Amino acid sequence: MKKLVVMLLILAPVAVAAETVYVIDQISVGLYSGVGGQEPLIKDVTTGTSLEILERSGNDLRVRMGDGTEGWIDGNYVMEEKPAQLLLKQSQGALLKIKSELAESNQKLVALQEELNGEKQKLSAALSEAKQVPVAPVAEAESAPPSPEEPGQSARFQFSFLWAGISFAMLITGFIAGAVWIKEQNRRKLGGMHIRISGM
């Protein structure tokens, strides 16, 4: 029992010492009115601020901020890549946007699911109604009197015969007129003599 207590007392400080901590990536750099950092301070510039380089003098840079403020800054405190803190903020913003879009898509999906369930209920109701409709026996269907013809069906049939008759009559008339015309052409070629052809 004593050994167990001693072991716990030895291990307790080790557990506390194993905590992990991280250094904050946040600095502020002075923006001065002249080179070398000896001139009056215009303002403090924090991590992630975008600066446009206007001029270089050794390690000092004359820069312009997004709000139009200009001044000199030590070049050791700037880099071309975006700092990790700014990238993290941008990633968190993109993640929030994706989460918002996902939540909106989930809402649309729920609405579509509800609509689908409603349509399924309508379909099942229609099927149950269709099952309740009695079906006429085959014998009754065969013994049922034939349905009367639609009005105008016989008229359409007669109308077709009328046009067929007119077409046939026009064909015969055209044939006779063609024969007469050929006969007259031959008579004129022969100087007015009329040649009788047997069968004409």
C-alpha positions as CSV (number, residue, x, y, z in Angstrom):
1,M,0.0,0.0,0.0
2,K,2.8,2.4,0.9
3,K,4.5,1.6,-2.5
4,L,1.3,2.6,-4.3
5,V,1.1,5.9,-2.6
6,V,4.8,6.6,-3.3
7,M,4.3,5.8,-7.0
8,L,1.3,8.1,-7.2
9,L,3.2,11.0,-5.6
10,I,6.1,10.5,-8.1
11,L,3.9,10.4,-11.1
12,A,1.7,13.3,-10.2
13,P,4.2,16.1,-11.1
14,V,5.1,14.3,-14.4
15,A,1.4,14.5,-15.5
16,V,1.3,18.2,-14.9
17,A,4.6,18.8,-16.7
18,A,3.3,17.0,-19.8
19,E,0.8,19.8,-20.6
20,T,1.4,21.3,-24.1
21,V,1.3,25.1,-24.7
22,Y,1.8,27.1,-27.9
23,V,3.3,30.5,-28.5
24,I,0.9,33.1,-29.8
25,D,1.6,34.2,-33.4
26,Q,0.8,37.9,-32.8
27,I,3.3,40.7,-33.1
28,S,3.0,44.4,-33.8
29,V,5.6,46.4,-35.8
30,G,6.0,50.1,-35.8
31,L,5.4,52.1,-38.9
32,Y,7.7,55.2,-38.8
33,S,7.8,58.4,-40.8
34,G,11.5,58.0,-41.6
35,V,14.2,55.3,-42.1
36,G,15.9,53.5,-39.2
37,G,13.1,53.6,-36.7
38,Q,14.3,56.8,-35.1
39,E,11.7,59.0,-36.6
40,P,8.2,59.6,-35.0
41,L,5.9,56.5,-34.9
42,I,2.9,56.8,-37.2
43,K,1.1,53.6,-36.1
44,D,1.5,50.0,-35.1
45,V,1.0,47.4,-37.8
46,T,-0.2,43.9,-36.6
47,T,0.3,40.5,-38.0
48,G,-1.4,39.8,-41.3
49,T,-1.6,43.4,-42.5
50,S,-1.1,43.7,-46.2
51,L,1.5,46.3,-47.3
52,E,2.4,47.6,-50.7
53,I,6.2,48.2,-51.1
54,L,6.9,51.7,-52.6
55,E,10.7,52.0,-51.9
56,R,13.7,50.2,-50.4
57,S,16.5,51.6,-48.4
58,G,18.8,48.9,-47.1
59,N,16.7,46.7,-44.9
60,D,14.0,49.4,-44.5
61,L,10.9,49.5,-46.7
62,R,8.6,52.4,-47.5
63,V,5.2,50.9,-47.6
64,R,1.5,51.8,-48.1
65,M,-1.3,50.2,-46.1
66,G,-4.7,49.4,-47.4
67,D,-6.2,52.6,-45.9
68,G,-3.6,54.7,-47.7
69,T,-1.2,55.3,-44.7
70,E,2.4,55.4,-45.8
71,G,5.6,55.0,-43.7
72,W,8.8,53.1,-43.2
73,I,9.0,49.6,-41.6
74,D,11.8,47.2,-40.8
75,G,12.1,44.6,-43.5
76,N,12.9,41.8,-41.1
77,Y,9.3,41.8,-39.9
78,V,7.6,41.3,-43.3
79,M,7.4,38.2,-45.6
80,E,6.0,37.5,-49.0
81,E,3.8,34.5,-47.8
82,K,0.7,35.1,-45.7
83,P,1.4,34.4,-42.0
84,A,-0.1,31.2,-40.4
85,Q,-2.6,33.2,-38.3
86,L,-4.1,34.9,-41.4
87,L,-4.2,31.6,-43.3
88,L,-6.0,30.1,-40.3
89,K,-8.6,32.9,-40.2
90,Q,-9.2,32.4,-44.0
91,S,-9.5,28.7,-43.6
92,Q,-11.9,29.1,-40.7
93,G,-14.0,31.6,-42.8
94,A,-14.1,29.1,-45.6
95,L,-15.0,26.3,-43.2
96,L,-17.9,28.4,-41.8
97,K,-19.1,29.1,-45.3
98,I,-19.0,25.4,-46.2
99,K,-20.9,24.5,-42.9
100,S,-23.5,27.1,-43.8
101,E,-23.9,25.7,-47.3
102,L,-24.1,22.2,-45.8
103,A,-26.8,23.1,-43.4
104,E,-28.8,24.8,-46.2
105,S,-28.4,21.6,-48.4
106,N,-29.5,19.5,-45.4
107,Q,-32.6,21.7,-45.1
108,K,-33.4,21.3,-48.8
109,L,-32.8,17.5,-48.5
110,V,-35.3,17.3,-45.6
111,A,-37.9,19.3,-47.6
112,L,-37.4,17.0,-50.6
113,Q,-37.7,13.9,-48.4
114,E,-41.0,15.2,-46.9
115,E,-42.2,15.9,-50.4
116,L,-41.2,12.4,-51.5
117,N,-43.0,10.9,-48.5
118,G,-46.2,12.9,-49.4
119,E,-46.0,11.6,-53.0
120,K,-45.6,8.1,-51.7
121,Q,-48.6,8.4,-49.5
122,K,-50.7,9.7,-52.5
123,L,-49.5,6.8,-54.6
124,S,-50.3,4.2,-52.0
125,A,-53.8,5.8,-51.5
126,A,-54.4,5.7,-55.3
127,L,-53.3,2.1,-55.4
128,S,-55.6,1.1,-52.6
129,E,-58.5,2.9,-54.3
130,A,-57.6,1.0,-57.6
131,K,-57.7,-2.3,-55.7
132,Q,-61.2,-1.5,-54.4
133,V,-62.7,-0.9,-57.9
134,P,-64.6,-4.1,-58.9
135,V,-63.6,-5.8,-62.1
136,A,-66.4,-6.9,-64.5
137,P,-66.4,-10.6,-65.3
138,V,-65.2,-11.7,-68.7
139,A,-68.6,-13.2,-69.6
140,E,-70.3,-9.9,-69.0
141,A,-67.8,-8.1,-71.1
142,E,-68.3,-10.5,-74.0
143,S,-72.1,-10.3,-73.8
144,A,-72.1,-6.5,-73.7
145,P,-73.7,-5.0,-76.8
146,P,-71.3,-3.5,-79.3
147,S,-70.8,0.2,-78.9
148,P,-72.6,2.3,-81.4
149,E,-70.5,3.9,-84.1
150,E,-69.3,7.3,-83.5
151,P,-71.3,9.9,-85.3
152,G,-69.5,10.9,-88.4
153,Q,-67.6,7.6,-88.7
154,S,-69.8,6.4,-91.6
155,A,-69.8,9.8,-93.1
156,R,-66.0,9.7,-93.2
157,F,-66.2,6.3,-94.8
158,Q,-68.6,7.6,-97.5
159,F,-66.4,10.7,-97.9
160,S,-63.5,8.5,-98.8
161,F,-65.5,6.7,-101.5
162,L,-66.7,10.0,-102.9
163,W,-63.1,11.2,-103.4
164,A,-62.1,7.9,-104.8
165,G,-64.9,8.1,-107.4
166,I,-64.0,11.7,-108.3
167,S,-60.3,10.8,-108.7
168,F,-61.2,7.8,-111.0
169,A,-63.5,10.0,-113.1
170,M,-60.7,12.6,-113.5
171,L,-58.3,9.9,-114.5
172,I,-60.6,8.6,-117.2
173,T,-61.3,12.1,-118.5
174,G,-57.6,12.9,-118.7
175,F,-57.0,9.6,-120.6
176,I,-59.7,10.5,-123.1
177,A,-58.5,14.1,-123.5
178,G,-55.0,12.8,-124.1
179,A,-56.1,10.4,-126.8
180,V,-58.1,13.2,-128.5
181,W,-55.1,15.6,-128.4
182,I,-52.7,13.0,-129.9
183,K,-55.2,12.3,-132.6
184,E,-55.5,16.1,-133.5
185,Q,-51.7,16.5,-133.4
186,N,-51.3,13.6,-135.9
187,R,-54.0,15.1,-138.2
188,R,-52.2,18.5,-138.3
189,K,-48.8,16.9,-139.0
190,L,-50.4,15.0,-141.9
191,G,-51.8,18.2,-143.4
192,G,-55.4,17.8,-142.3
193,M,-55.9,14.2,-143.3
194,H,-57.8,12.1,-140.9
195,I,-56.4,8.6,-140.3
196,R,-58.8,6.3,-138.7
197,I,-57.2,3.8,-136.4
198,S,-59.2,0.7,-135.7
199,G,-60.4,0.6,-132.1
200,M,-60.4,4.5,-131.7
